[in-house]
Amino acid sequence: MEQRRSRSIVREKSFDFAVRLVNYSRQLRKDSTDLVLTRQLLRSGTSIGANIEEALGGQSSKDFISKLAIAAKEAREAGYWLRLIRETQPHNHPELVSLLAECGELVRMLNSIILTTRSKLVSGADSEPKPRTQNSELRTQNSKLSTQNSELGEAVDSELRTKNSEPRTQNSELSGS
C-alpha cells in the first residue's frame, strides 16, 4: 500500500481543500450559530485528508477501501455544511462557490477510486476467490455509489448554475419573490 503515497492527486487536493477551508472559516462571522457551523465544517472538511492519509498507509486493499469510504462520507458532510452556510449567511463569500465545487470534485474522485479498487479486488487481483454472493453484493454497492456520485454531481452543478444566474438578496426572499 505504501506505493500509493508517492503521487496521489486526491491526497494533494484534499490537503489543499483543508487549507482553503481553514482560511475561509477565519473570514466568517463569529456569533454562536456561525461558530457551530464553522466547527462542523472544519471537522468534516479537514478529516477528508486525514482519512485519505490513513487509506494510503492501509494494510490491505479492503482497509484502503474502508478508509476512502470514510473520507467520501466526510466530503459529503463538508458539502452539506458549505450549503447550509451558503443559505444562512447573508454575506456569502465568493470563495464559497469554488469550495462547494471542489468538495463535489473530491466526492466524485473518492467514489471513482473506491469503485475501481473494488472492481480490481473482485476481478481476481486478490489471491482468494470470492463467492458469487459476495461479488453480487459488491456490484450492488458499486452501483449505489455510482448513483450517489452522479446525483451529488448533478446537485452541485445545479446549485452552482442557480447561484451564478440568479443572485439572491434578503429583501427579495422576505417579500416572497
C-alpha positions in Angstrom: 0.0 0.0 0.0 2.9 2.3 0.6 3.5 2.8 -3.2 0.2 4.8 -3.4 1.8 7.5 -1.3 4.3 8.5 -3.9 2.0 10.7 -6.1 -1.6 11.0 -5.1 -3.7 13.7 -6.7 -6.6 13.1 -4.3 -4.2 13.4 -1.4 -2.9 16.8 -2.7 -6.4 18.0 -3.5 -7.8 17.1 -0.1 -4.9 18.8 1.7 -5.4 22.0 -0.4 -9.1 21.8 0.3 -8.5 21.6 4.0 -6.2 24.6 3.9 -8.8 26.6 1.9 -11.5 25.7 4.5 -9.3 26.8 7.4 -8.6 30.1 5.7 -12.3 30.5 4.7 -13.5 29.8 8.2 -11.4 32.7 9.5 -13.5 35.0 7.3 -16.8 34.0 8.8 -18.7 35.9 11.5 -18.1 34.7 15.0 -21.6 34.6 16.6 -22.6 31.4 18.4 -24.5 29.9 15.4 -21.8 30.6 13.0 -19.2 29.1 15.3 -21.2 25.8 15.5 -21.4 25.7 11.7 -17.8 26.6 11.2 -16.6 23.9 13.7 -18.7 21.2 12.0 -17.3 22.3 8.6 -13.8 22.3 9.8 -14.1 18.8 11.4 -15.6 17.2 8.4 -13.5 19.1 5.8 -10.1 18.5 7.4 -10.9 14.9 8.2 -11.2 14.1 4.5 -7.4 14.4 4.0 -6.7 12.6 7.3 -8.7 9.6 6.2 -7.0 9.6 2.8 -3.6 9.6 4.5 -4.8 6.6 6.6 -6.0 4.8 3.4 -2.7 5.4 1.7 -1.0 3.6 4.6 -3.5 0.9 4.7 -2.6 -2.7 5.3 -4.7 -4.2 2.6 -7.0 -3.2 -0.3 -10.0 -3.7 1.9 -8.5 -1.4 4.5 -7.7 1.1 1.7 -11.4 1.0 0.5 -12.7 1.3 4.0 -10.7 4.4 4.8 -11.5 6.0 1.5 -15.2 5.4 2.1 -15.0 7.3 5.3 -13.2 10.1 3.5 -16.0 10.2 0.9 -18.6 10.4 3.7 -16.7 13.3 5.3 -16.6 15.0 2.0 -20.3 14.7 1.6 -20.8 16.1 5.1 -18.5 19.0 4.4 -20.6 19.7 1.3 -23.7 19.8 3.5 -22.2 22.3 5.9 -21.0 24.5 3.0 -24.5 24.5 1.5 -26.0 25.4 4.9 -23.6 28.3 5.4 -24.3 29.5 1.9 -28.0 29.6 2.6 -27.8 31.1 6.1 -25.0 33.7 5.7 -26.1 37.0 4.3 -22.6 37.8 3.2 -21.8 34.8 1.1 -18.1 35.0 0.3 -17.3 34.4 -3.4 -14.9 31.6 -2.3 -17.9 29.5 -1.1 -18.9 28.6 -4.6 -15.5 27.3 -5.5 -15.3 25.4 -2.2 -18.6 23.7 -3.0 -17.3 22.7 -6.5 -14.1 21.5 -5.1 -15.9 19.4 -2.4 -18.1 17.8 -5.1 -15.0 17.0 -7.1 -13.4 15.3 -4.1 -16.5 13.2 -3.6 -16.5 12.1 -7.3 -12.8 11.3 -7.2 -13.1 9.3 -4.0 -16.1 7.3 -5.2 -14.3 6.6 -8.5 -11.2 5.3 -6.7 -13.4 3.2 -4.4 -15.2 1.7 -7.4 -12.0 1.0 -9.3 -10.3 -0.6 -6.4 -13.4 -2.8 -5.6 -13.6 -3.9 -9.2 -9.9 -4.9 -9.2 -10.4 -6.7 -5.9 -13.3 -8.6 -7.3 -11.8 -9.3 -10.7 -9.2 -11.6 -9.3 -6.4 -9.2 -8.3 -7.0 -10.8 -4.8 -5.5 -14.2 -4.3 -8.5 -15.9 -2.8 -11.6 -16.5 -4.9 -14.8 -14.7 -3.8 -18.1 -16.5 -3.5 -20.7 -15.4 -6.1 -22.9 -13.8 -3.4 -20.1 -11.5 -2.3 -19.4 -10.5 -5.9 -23.1 -9.7 -6.3 -23.1 -7.6 -3.1 -20.1 -5.6 -4.3 -21.7 -4.9 -7.6 -24.8 -3.6 -5.8 -22.7 -1.4 -3.6 -20.8 -0.1 -6.6 -24.0 0.7 -8.4 -25.3 2.6 -5.3 -22.1 4.6 -5.1 -22.2 5.4 -8.8 -25.8 6.6 -8.4 -25.0 8.7 -5.3 -21.9 10.1 -7.1 -24.0 11.2 -10.2 -26.8 12.7 -8.0 -24.3 14.7 -5.9 -22.5 15.9 -9.1 -25.8 17.0 -10.6 -26.9 18.7 -7.4 -23.7 20.7 -7.1 -23.8 21.6 -10.8 -27.4 22.7 -10.5 -26.7 24.7 -7.4 -23.8 26.5 -9.0 -25.8 27.3 -12.1 -28.6 28.7 -9.9 -26.3 30.8 -7.8 -24.4 32.1 -10.8 -27.6 33.0 -12.8 -29.9 34.4 -10.1 -28.2 36.4 -7.3 -30.5 36.4 -4.3 -31.0 39.1 -1.8 -32.5 39.0 1.6 -35.2 41.6 0.6 -36.5 39.5 -2.4 -36.6 36.4 -0.2 -38.6 38.3 2.5 -41.1 39.6 0.0 -41.7 36.2 -1.4 -40.3 37.0 -4.9 
